[in-house]
Amino acid sequence: MPKSTHVFKPNSSFNSSFNLYCFDRELRKLVTAEIEKIEIAIRAKMIYVLSHEYGAFWFSDAALFSNNVKFRSTLNRITEEYDRSKEDFIASFKVKYNNPLPPSWIILEVSSFGVLSNLYQNLKPGRAKREISHHFGLDDSTFESWIHSIAYIRNVCAHHSRLWNKALRISPVIPNNPQKTLLSVYHTINSNNGSIRNINNRTYYILSMIVYLSKIVNPKTKFKNKFISLLNKYPNVDPLAMGFTNNWKQEELWKIEGSFFKRIIVHLGWVK
């Protein structure tokens, strides 16, 4: 039934709506915490590789970037964040040195994830750019798209917007040949008209991206297990409404490690 009719679905109640709100709130907290770890790993890799390749102030070298207008805009944002920062190490640098900006391993500590995304996206193709993306198991164009989407999701969570069944405004690309296992199915079937819909603008794909990157950043990550526990806590949540495919439980990426969580999925009836 179209939402424009403003007719409640059968068996709707305040409690069921509140439970969905609580699930969404906990999901956003879980996603935010994991994105923070991914962001730190991306920041560290970019600083290390690009500083070794191009020097400490690579971020301010226009010759390294494709679009000069975007370069100037990003550098202005970096300068604004530097001027705004109250961090002790920034204050100490301003007292001790006359440089207009600190080296990358200092300045990018107070720069947003959006700035990191813009720097990488605008960086000219080359060995250093490929080295960064390959470290995370992706080609450079896919990595550009993914970190742009992750920055967007981070803002969605920071502004307390709905996430769980959101149709995303920014759709990350589906890689042709990821270096590690991602997914085998990238579409769902619309039950209303039988049409095929790609999943890369749905929460399921974003969560799959986070699982993929988290396993590279920390092979012992428990993000996937924590998400399964969250689903178990809110059994009224339909994973299909999040864009999950019918076979998602069989996807290699989503297989659960550890006996405790295997007992949970048996309890849920996902496996025998």
C-alpha positions as CSV (number, residue, x, y, z in Angstrom):
1,M,0.0,0.0,0.0
2,P,1.5,3.4,-0.9
3,K,2.7,5.5,2.0
4,S,0.9,8.5,0.6
5,T,-2.4,7.0,1.8
6,H,-1.2,7.3,5.4
7,V,-2.9,4.0,6.3
8,F,-1.2,1.9,9.0
9,K,0.0,-1.6,8.2
10,P,-2.0,-4.4,9.8
11,N,-1.0,-5.2,13.4
12,S,0.8,-1.9,13.8
13,S,1.3,-0.7,17.3
14,F,3.2,2.0,19.3
15,N,5.3,-0.7,20.9
16,S,6.4,-2.2,17.5
17,S,7.3,1.3,16.2
18,F,9.2,2.1,19.4
19,N,11.1,-1.2,19.1
20,L,12.1,-0.3,15.5
21,Y,13.3,3.1,16.8
22,C,15.4,1.4,19.5
23,F,16.9,-1.0,17.0
24,D,17.8,1.8,14.7
25,R,19.4,3.7,17.6
26,E,21.5,0.8,18.6
27,L,22.4,0.0,15.0
28,R,23.7,3.5,14.5
29,K,25.8,3.3,17.6
30,L,27.3,-0.1,16.4
31,V,28.0,1.3,12.9
32,T,29.5,4.5,14.2
33,A,31.9,2.6,16.5
34,E,33.1,0.4,13.6
35,I,33.4,3.2,11.1
36,E,35.7,4.9,13.6
37,K,38.1,2.0,13.5
38,I,38.0,1.9,9.7
39,E,38.5,5.7,9.5
40,I,41.6,5.5,11.7
41,A,43.1,2.7,9.6
42,I,42.4,4.6,6.3
43,R,43.9,7.9,7.8
44,A,47.0,6.1,9.0
45,K,47.6,4.3,5.6
46,M,47.1,7.4,3.6
47,I,49.5,9.5,5.7
48,Y,52.1,6.7,5.7
49,V,52.0,6.0,2.0
50,L,51.6,9.5,0.6
51,S,54.1,11.1,3.0
52,H,56.8,8.5,2.0
53,E,56.0,9.0,-1.7
54,Y,55.5,12.8,-1.9
55,G,56.7,14.3,1.3
56,A,55.2,15.6,4.6
57,F,53.1,18.3,2.9
58,W,51.6,16.3,0.0
59,F,48.1,17.4,0.8
60,S,49.0,21.0,-0.2
61,D,50.7,20.2,-3.5
62,A,48.3,21.1,-6.3
63,A,50.3,19.1,-8.8
64,L,49.3,15.8,-7.1
65,F,45.5,16.4,-7.6
66,S,43.3,16.2,-10.7
67,N,40.8,19.0,-10.1
68,N,42.3,22.3,-9.0
69,V,38.9,23.8,-7.9
70,K,38.2,20.8,-5.7
71,F,41.8,20.8,-4.4
72,R,41.5,24.5,-3.3
73,S,38.1,23.8,-1.7
74,T,39.5,20.8,0.2
75,L,42.6,22.8,1.3
76,N,40.4,25.6,2.6
77,R,38.5,23.1,4.7
78,I,41.7,21.7,6.1
79,T,42.8,25.2,7.0
80,E,39.5,26.0,8.6
81,E,39.6,22.8,10.7
82,Y,43.2,23.7,11.7
83,D,42.3,27.2,12.7
84,R,39.3,25.9,14.7
85,S,41.2,23.1,16.5
86,K,41.8,23.4,20.3
87,E,44.0,20.3,20.5
88,D,47.2,20.7,22.6
89,F,49.4,19.4,19.8
90,I,48.0,21.9,17.4
91,A,48.5,24.8,19.8
92,S,52.1,23.6,20.5
93,F,52.8,23.5,16.7
94,K,51.6,27.0,16.3
95,V,53.9,28.3,19.0
96,K,57.0,26.5,17.8
97,Y,56.7,26.7,14.0
98,N,55.9,29.4,11.5
99,N,54.6,27.0,8.8
100,P,51.1,27.9,7.6
101,L,50.0,24.3,8.1
102,P,51.6,21.3,9.9
103,P,52.8,18.1,8.2
104,S,50.1,15.6,7.2
105,W,50.6,13.3,10.2
106,I,49.5,16.3,12.4
107,I,47.0,18.2,10.3
108,L,45.0,15.1,9.2
109,E,44.5,14.2,12.8
110,V,42.0,17.1,13.1
111,S,40.6,16.8,9.6
112,S,37.2,15.1,9.0
113,F,36.6,11.8,7.2
114,G,35.0,13.9,4.5
115,V,38.3,15.7,3.9
116,L,40.1,12.3,3.7
117,S,37.6,11.1,1.2
118,N,38.0,14.2,-1.0
119,L,41.8,14.0,-0.8
120,Y,41.8,10.4,-2.0
121,Q,39.1,10.9,-4.7
122,N,41.0,13.9,-6.2
123,L,44.4,12.3,-6.0
124,K,45.8,11.6,-9.5
125,P,46.1,7.9,-10.4
126,G,49.4,6.3,-9.6
127,R,51.3,3.7,-7.6
128,A,50.7,5.4,-4.2
129,K,47.0,5.6,-4.8
130,R,46.8,2.0,-5.8
131,E,48.9,0.9,-2.8
132,I,46.3,2.4,-0.5
133,S,43.3,0.9,-2.1
134,H,45.0,-2.5,-2.5
135,H,45.8,-2.6,1.2
136,F,42.0,-2.6,1.7
137,G,41.4,-5.3,-0.9
138,L,39.9,-3.0,-3.6
139,D,40.8,-1.2,-6.8
140,D,41.2,2.6,-6.4
141,S,37.9,3.6,-8.1
142,T,35.9,1.3,-5.9
143,F,37.8,2.5,-2.8
144,E,37.0,6.1,-3.8
145,S,33.3,5.2,-3.9
146,W,33.3,3.2,-0.7
147,I,35.0,5.8,1.5
148,H,32.7,8.5,0.1
149,S,29.7,6.4,1.0
150,I,31.1,5.6,4.5
151,A,31.6,9.3,5.1
152,Y,27.9,9.8,4.2
153,I,26.8,7.0,6.5
154,R,28.9,8.4,9.3
155,N,27.0,11.7,8.9
156,V,23.6,9.9,8.8
157,C,24.5,8.3,12.2
158,A,26.0,11.5,13.7
159,H,22.7,13.4,12.9
160,H,20.6,10.6,14.3
161,S,18.8,10.0,11.0
162,R,17.0,6.7,10.3
163,L,19.4,4.0,9.0
164,W,18.0,0.6,9.4
165,N,15.7,0.5,6.2
166,K,17.0,3.6,4.5
167,A,17.3,3.9,0.7
168,L,20.7,5.5,0.6
169,R,21.2,8.8,-1.4
170,I,24.8,7.8,-2.2
171,S,25.2,4.3,-3.6
172,P,28.7,2.7,-3.4
173,V,29.8,0.8,-6.4
174,I,29.9,-3.0,-6.6
175,P,33.5,-4.1,-7.2
176,N,34.2,-6.4,-10.1
177,N,37.1,-8.4,-8.6
178,P,37.5,-7.7,-4.8
179,Q,40.6,-9.3,-3.4
180,K,38.7,-11.0,-0.6
181,T,35.2,-12.5,-0.4
182,L,32.4,-10.0,-0.5
183,L,29.0,-11.2,-1.7
184,S,27.7,-13.6,-4.4
185,V,24.3,-11.9,-4.9
186,Y,23.8,-8.2,-5.4
187,H,20.1,-7.9,-6.1
188,T,16.7,-8.6,-4.6
189,I,13.3,-9.3,-6.2
190,N,10.5,-6.8,-5.7
191,S,7.7,-8.9,-4.3
192,N,5.1,-6.4,-5.7
193,N,6.0,-6.5,-9.4
194,G,8.9,-9.0,-9.7
195,S,11.4,-6.4,-10.8
196,I,15.1,-6.8,-9.9
197,R,16.6,-4.2,-7.6
198,N,20.3,-3.8,-6.8
199,I,21.2,-3.8,-3.2
200,N,24.0,-1.2,-3.2
201,N,21.7,1.6,-2.1
202,R,20.5,-0.4,0.9
203,T,21.7,-0.8,4.5
204,Y,22.6,-4.5,3.9
205,Y,25.3,-3.5,1.4
206,I,26.7,-0.8,3.7
207,L,26.9,-3.4,6.5
208,S,28.6,-5.9,4.2
209,M,31.2,-3.2,3.2
210,I,31.8,-2.6,6.9
211,V,32.3,-6.3,7.6
212,Y,34.6,-6.6,4.6
213,L,36.8,-3.6,5.6
214,S,36.7,-4.5,9.3
215,K,38.1,-8.0,8.7
216,I,41.1,-6.3,6.9
217,V,41.6,-3.7,9.7
218,N,41.1,-6.3,12.5
219,P,40.8,-10.0,11.5
220,K,39.3,-10.7,15.0
221,T,36.6,-8.1,14.6
222,K,33.3,-8.9,16.3
223,F,31.2,-6.4,14.4
224,K,29.3,-9.2,12.5
225,N,28.5,-11.1,15.7
226,K,27.4,-7.9,17.4
227,F,25.0,-7.2,14.6
228,I,23.6,-10.8,14.7
229,S,23.0,-10.3,18.5
230,L,21.2,-7.1,17.8
231,L,18.9,-8.8,15.3
232,N,18.3,-11.5,18.0
233,K,17.4,-8.8,20.5
234,Y,14.8,-7.3,18.1
235,P,13.0,-10.2,16.4
236,N,10.3,-7.9,14.9
237,V,13.0,-6.4,12.6
238,D,12.7,-7.9,9.1
239,P,16.2,-8.1,7.5
240,L,14.6,-8.0,4.0
241,A,13.4,-4.5,4.8
242,M,17.0,-3.5,5.2
243,G,17.8,-4.9,1.7
244,F,19.2,-8.2,2.9
245,T,18.9,-10.9,0.2
246,N,17.1,-14.2,0.9
247,N,20.3,-16.2,0.9
248,W,22.4,-13.7,3.0
249,K,22.8,-16.3,5.8
250,Q,24.7,-18.5,3.4
251,E,27.0,-15.8,2.2
252,E,30.7,-16.5,3.2
253,L,31.1,-12.9,4.4
254,W,28.2,-13.3,6.9
255,K,29.0,-16.7,8.3
256,I,29.2,-16.6,12.1
257,E,32.4,-17.5,14.0
258,G,32.3,-18.8,17.6
259,S,30.1,-21.3,19.3
260,F,28.0,-18.7,21.3
261,F,26.8,-17.0,18.1
262,K,26.2,-20.3,16.4
263,R,23.8,-21.1,19.2
264,I,22.1,-17.8,18.6
265,I,21.5,-18.5,14.9
266,V,20.3,-22.0,15.7
267,H,17.9,-20.5,18.2
268,L,16.6,-18.1,15.5
269,G,16.0,-21.0,13.1
270,W,18.6,-19.8,10.6
271,V,20.4,-23.2,10.6
272,K,19.7,-26.6,12.0
